[in-house]
Amino acid sequence: MRLSLHPILRELRALYDIEGVMPRFRAYVDLMTGGPEFLPLGAFSPMGQRQAAFLDALTELDAEGQAARECRRIEAELEGMPGMFRLLLVVLDEPRDGWTQRWLTDAEWRFQQKYDRLPQSSPAVGFDRWVTVQLWTDAAPSPDTVRREVRASVWRAAWQARHGLPVTLRQMLAQEGGAARFAGEEQHLDAGELAYTREVLTPLLGSAHWPTCFAALYGDDAARAVGFPALGLSHRAGFGLALATGGGA
């Protein structure tokens, strides 16, 4: 496996020094499309309310340096595994953003590769695909957060390169269970909640119904927020089950 990091945080931060909505938006489009290659920045909004301060904090802790060093460690751990991925740290903010819904955007990124795709006129050259590492402003930036998100994103890309995009709930749990363990995630469900979640999700493992899979993974609060039927599950219950079982329910 070969990984490379494309520095972008300082350029994203500079957008907030541009006065006026349209001048800033044009600068954002130019950053995404005006260089020698298209950059997958579709999930980033230059109008986000908390992104400027968050980007300053990431720069202060040398997030891109941290990410690049983690890439070297991953290459050593996964030596011999195929894949040439180019990584990009992208900051997302929901309040008054205009085009992101916190959990739906996250799900489309994890399971549909929506925000890592390039236009057909801009193919990846010299590498297999972009991997955006999404950092949301609702979690305080830290070296450990950057490390975990880089590791999970790389594992997810490697899993998809081998298996394709996950379609059924079983496949989604397998992908996310492996990513969570590789990233060193901590369990957020207690034993009782895990047992209950397993009971609810076991009959649904073969489902490819997107609203059902979404509710199974993200829980009732997220499902209701996007208009999907609830399943009687706590927040991100499916992810907790995936971590506990390594992806196998």
C-alpha positions in Angstrom: 0.0 0.0 0.0 1.2 3.5 -0.8 -0.4 6.6 0.8 0.2 10.3 0.1 -1.3 13.3 1.8 -2.3 16.4 -0.2 -1.9 19.6 2.0 -5.0 21.7 1.9 -5.8 23.2 5.3 -4.1 26.5 4.9 -5.8 27.1 1.5 -9.2 26.2 3.1 -8.5 28.6 5.9 -7.6 31.4 3.5 -11.1 31.3 2.0 -12.4 32.8 5.2 -10.3 35.9 4.7 -12.3 36.7 1.5 -15.1 39.2 2.1 -18.5 38.6 0.5 -20.4 35.4 -0.2 -20.0 35.2 -4.0 -16.2 36.2 -4.0 -15.6 33.5 -1.4 -17.7 30.9 -3.2 -15.8 31.6 -6.5 -12.5 31.2 -4.7 -13.7 27.9 -3.3 -14.7 26.6 -6.7 -11.4 27.8 -8.1 -9.6 25.9 -5.4 -11.5 22.8 -6.2 -11.4 22.9 -10.0 -8.7 25.4 -11.0 -5.5 23.5 -10.3 -3.8 20.7 -12.3 -6.2 18.2 -10.8 -9.7 18.3 -9.4 -9.8 18.2 -5.6 -12.7 16.4 -3.9 -14.0 19.2 -1.7 -17.7 18.9 -2.4 -18.6 18.3 1.3 -16.7 21.4 2.4 -18.8 24.6 2.6 -16.9 27.9 2.6 -19.9 29.3 4.5 -19.7 27.1 7.6 -19.8 29.0 10.8 -17.2 27.2 12.9 -14.8 26.1 10.3 -12.3 29.0 10.4 -11.5 28.5 14.1 -11.4 24.7 13.6 -9.0 25.1 10.7 -6.8 27.3 12.9 -6.8 24.7 15.6 -5.9 21.9 13.1 -3.0 24.0 11.8 -1.8 24.7 15.4 -1.6 21.0 16.2 0.1 20.2 12.8 -2.8 18.0 11.8 -1.5 17.4 8.3 2.0 16.5 9.7 0.3 14.1 12.1 -1.7 12.6 9.2 1.3 12.2 7.0 3.2 10.4 9.8 0.3 8.1 10.4 0.3 7.3 6.7 3.9 6.1 7.0 2.9 3.9 10.0 -0.1 2.4 8.1 2.1 1.6 5.1 4.4 -0.3 7.4 1.5 -2.2 9.0 -0.2 -3.0 5.7 2.9 -3.6 3.7 2.0 -5.9 0.8 -1.6 -4.9 0.7 -2.6 -3.3 -2.7 -3.8 0.2 -3.0 -2.4 3.7 -3.9 -4.5 6.3 -2.1 -4.2 10.1 -1.9 -5.6 11.6 1.3 -7.2 15.0 1.9 -8.3 16.3 5.3 -11.7 18.0 4.9 -13.5 20.0 7.6 -17.3 19.9 7.8 -19.7 22.0 9.8 -23.5 21.6 10.0 -25.0 24.7 11.6 -26.2 27.1 8.9 -24.0 25.2 6.5 -26.6 24.9 3.7 -25.7 21.6 2.1 -24.7 19.1 4.8 -26.9 17.0 7.1 -24.6 15.6 9.8 -25.5 11.9 9.7 -26.7 11.6 6.1 -23.5 13.3 4.8 -21.5 10.9 6.9 -23.3 7.9 5.7 -23.0 8.9 2.0 -19.3 9.3 2.5 -18.7 6.0 4.3 -21.0 3.8 2.2 -21.5 5.4 -1.2 -18.1 7.0 -1.7 -20.0 10.1 -2.7 -17.5 12.8 -1.7 -14.4 10.9 -2.9 -15.5 10.6 -6.5 -14.1 12.7 -9.3 -15.9 13.9 -12.4 -15.3 11.7 -15.4 -13.3 14.5 -17.0 -10.8 14.5 -14.1 -9.6 10.9 -13.6 -7.1 10.0 -10.9 -3.6 9.7 -12.5 -0.8 7.8 -10.8 -3.0 6.6 -7.9 -6.1 4.5 -7.4 -8.5 7.1 -5.7 -8.8 10.0 -3.4 -9.7 9.3 0.2 -11.1 12.3 2.1 -10.7 12.2 5.8 -13.8 14.0 7.2 -13.3 16.0 10.4 -16.5 17.5 11.8 -16.5 20.6 13.9 -18.7 19.0 16.6 -15.7 17.1 17.9 -12.8 19.0 19.3 -9.6 18.6 17.1 -6.8 16.6 18.6 -3.9 14.5 17.4 -5.8 11.3 18.5 -8.9 12.3 16.5 -6.8 12.9 13.4 -5.0 9.6 13.8 -8.2 7.6 14.3 -9.9 9.2 11.4 -7.0 8.7 9.0 -6.7 5.0 10.0 -10.4 4.4 9.6 -10.6 6.2 6.3 -7.6 4.2 4.9 -9.0 0.9 6.1 -12.4 1.7 4.6 -10.9 2.5 1.2 -8.9 -0.7 1.3 -12.0 -2.7 2.2 -13.9 -1.2 -0.6 -11.1 -1.8 -3.1 -11.3 -5.5 -2.2 -15.0 -6.0 -1.8 -16.7 -3.0 -3.6 -19.1 -0.6 -2.0 -21.1 -2.3 0.8 -24.7 -2.9 -0.2 -26.3 -4.9 2.7 -26.3 -4.2 6.4 -24.0 -7.1 6.9 -21.4 -5.7 4.5 -21.7 -2.2 6.1 -21.1 -3.7 9.5 -18.1 -5.7 8.2 -16.6 -2.6 6.7 -17.1 -0.4 9.7 -16.2 -3.0 12.3 -12.8 -3.5 10.6 -12.3 0.3 10.3 -13.2 0.9 13.9 -10.8 -1.8 15.2 -8.0 -0.6 13.0 -8.5 2.9 14.2 -8.6 1.9 17.9 -12.1 3.2 18.5 -13.6 2.8 22.0 -16.9 1.1 22.6 -19.8 3.4 23.5 -22.5 0.8 24.2 -22.7 -1.2 27.4 -23.3 -5.0 27.4 -27.1 -4.7 27.7 -27.3 -2.3 24.8 -25.1 -4.4 22.7 -27.2 -7.5 23.3 -30.4 -5.6 22.5 -28.9 -4.1 19.3 -27.7 -7.5 18.1 -31.3 -8.9 18.7 -32.8 -6.1 16.6 -30.3 -6.2 13.8 -29.7 -9.9 13.3 -32.9 -10.3 11.2 -31.9 -7.3 9.1 -28.4 -8.3 8.1 -29.3 -9.2 4.6 -31.2 -6.0 4.0 -30.1 -3.6 1.2 -32.9 -1.1 2.0 -31.0 2.2 2.5 -33.4 3.7 5.1 -33.3 0.5 7.1 -29.5 0.2 7.0 -29.1 3.9 7.9 -31.4 3.6 10.9 -29.7 0.4 12.0 -26.3 2.1 12.0 -27.0 5.6 13.2 -30.0 5.0 15.5 -33.4 6.5 15.9 -32.4 10.1 16.4 -30.5 10.3 13.1 -33.2 8.3 11.3 -36.0 10.6 12.3 -33.8 13.7 11.4 -33.7 12.6 7.8 -37.2 11.2 7.6 -36.5 7.5 7.8 -38.4 5.0 10.0 -36.9 4.3 13.4 -36.0 0.8 14.7 -35.9 1.4 18.4 -32.1 1.9 18.6 -29.8 4.2 20.5 -27.4 6.7 18.9 -25.0 4.9 16.5 -26.0 1.5 17.9 -25.0 -0.3 14.7 -21.5 1.1 14.8 -21.2 -0.2 18.4 -22.2 -3.6 17.3 -19.8 -3.5 14.4 -16.9 -2.7 16.7 -17.8 -5.4 19.2 -18.0 -8.1 16.6 -15.3 -6.9 14.2 -18.0 -6.6 11.6 -19.7 -10.0 12.1 -23.0 -10.0 13.9 
